Amino acid sequence: MKAAAFKSAGVTADTELVIAAEGRPYLLSMSATRPARVEVRFGDFDRPFQVVVPPPSEVVDGGPLFGGPKPLMKGR
């Protein structure tokens, strides 16, 4: 599969987005390298899936990883 990578060097994080370059563009993966390494890969598009909400004890606020002191989605 052909893909295009977009890199960004920011003040709080260096990020890379990989977008499919064949057919309709969609996100394949995202990674950030500062202050901690975070990597997310996406797959199984156009297939049904079930969302299971983890208990609060297993939830980690990702806001500080990306320079924000507050949760990304408030109230959810």
Residue, then its C-alpha position, 0 to 999 in steps of 0.5 A: m500500500k502506498a502511503a505519505a508520511f507527514k512530520s511535525a517538530g513542535v515545542t512540546a512534541d515531534t509527531e508523524l502522521v501516516i496517511a494512505a495514498e491509494g483510494r480515499p485518504y485515511l489515517l494509518s498511524m500516528s506517533a509522537t516522540r516527546p516527551a514520551r513515545v506514543e504510537v497508534r496504528f489503525g486497521d480493519f476499516d469499514r468493519p464493525f467493532q464493539v467499544v468497551v469502556p474501561p473502568p476509571s482505574e484503567v484510564v490514563d489522561g493523555g493530555p500531559l503527553f501532548g502538552g495539555p494539562k486537561p483531558l482531551m475530551k471533557g465530560r465523556 
